[in-house]
Amino acid sequence: MTVGRAKSTSNYTMTLYEGSVISLERSTLEKDLGILIDCQLNFTEHMFAASKKANGIMGVIRRTFTHLDLKCFGLLYKSLVRPQLEYKVSVWFPYKMKDI
């Protein structure tokens, strides 16, 4: 993956122990330390994955509990959903309107 605005056309290769040469493929999205980074350093995919996981946990709460009062729902949200969002939000600051 090439990071930045420059359009690099370099081809990268890797030589194996046996002496054979493998050409490496280019990627536009990589996951490193749990963070999804694209080649333009936009964290849109990372934010989408974080919100998708939080919405999935909310769906499990809704399917599991049929009658929730506000206090119980608040405890479940604070213990299950909010830590996921707080852990993933430390990487990015949503400054684009589509990301907010």
C-alpha positions in Angstrom: 0.0 0.0 0.0 1.3 3.4 -0.9 0.3 6.1 1.6 -0.3 9.6 0.3 -1.3 11.4 -2.9 1.6 10.4 -5.1 0.8 7.8 -7.7 3.7 5.4 -7.3 4.0 2.8 -10.1 6.8 0.8 -8.5 6.4 -2.9 -8.4 7.7 -4.6 -5.3 9.0 -8.2 -5.2 10.0 -10.6 -2.5 12.7 -13.3 -2.8 11.9 -16.5 -1.0 14.4 -18.7 0.7 14.5 -21.1 -2.3 15.4 -18.2 -4.6 12.1 -17.8 -6.3 10.7 -14.3 -6.7 7.1 -13.3 -5.9 5.5 -10.0 -7.0 3.6 -8.3 -4.2 0.1 -7.1 -4.8 -1.1 -3.6 -4.0 -3.8 -3.0 -1.5 -5.9 0.0 -0.8 -7.0 -1.0 2.8 -4.9 -2.6 5.5 -5.7 -3.5 9.1 -2.9 -2.8 11.6 -3.3 -3.0 15.4 -7.0 -3.2 14.9 -7.2 0.0 12.9 -8.4 0.0 9.3 -6.3 2.4 7.2 -6.7 3.2 3.5 -4.2 4.7 1.2 -5.5 8.2 1.6 -5.4 8.0 5.4 -9.1 8.3 5.7 -10.6 6.3 8.5 -14.1 6.0 6.9 -13.9 2.2 6.8 -12.7 2.1 10.4 -15.6 4.3 11.5 -18.1 2.1 9.5 -16.7 -1.1 11.1 -16.9 0.5 14.6 -20.5 1.6 14.1 -21.5 -1.7 12.6 -20.1 -3.6 15.6 -21.9 -1.3 18.0 -25.2 -1.7 16.1 -24.8 -5.4 16.1 -24.4 -5.4 19.9 -27.5 -3.2 20.2 -29.4 -5.7 18.1 -28.3 -8.5 20.4 -29.6 -6.5 23.4 -32.9 -5.8 21.7 -33.4 -9.5 20.7 -32.4 -10.8 24.1 -34.3 -8.6 26.4 -38.0 -8.0 25.7 -38.9 -5.6 28.5 -36.2 -3.1 29.3 -36.6 -0.1 31.5 -34.4 2.9 31.1 -32.1 2.1 34.0 -31.4 -1.5 32.8 -31.0 -0.4 29.2 -28.5 2.3 30.4 -26.5 -0.2 32.3 -26.4 -2.6 29.3 -25.4 0.2 26.9 -22.7 1.5 29.2 -21.2 -1.9 29.7 -21.5 -3.5 26.2 -21.9 -0.8 23.5 -20.1 2.2 24.8 -16.7 0.5 25.4 -16.6 -0.6 21.8 -17.2 2.9 20.5 -14.7 4.5 23.0 -12.0 2.1 22.1 -12.3 2.7 18.4 -12.9 6.4 18.6 -9.4 7.1 20.0 -8.0 6.9 16.5 -10.1 9.3 14.5 -11.8 12.6 14.9 -14.8 12.7 12.5 -14.5 16.1 10.7 -16.5 15.2 7.6 -20.2 15.6 7.7 -20.7 12.1 6.3 -18.7 10.6 9.1 -20.4 12.4 11.9 
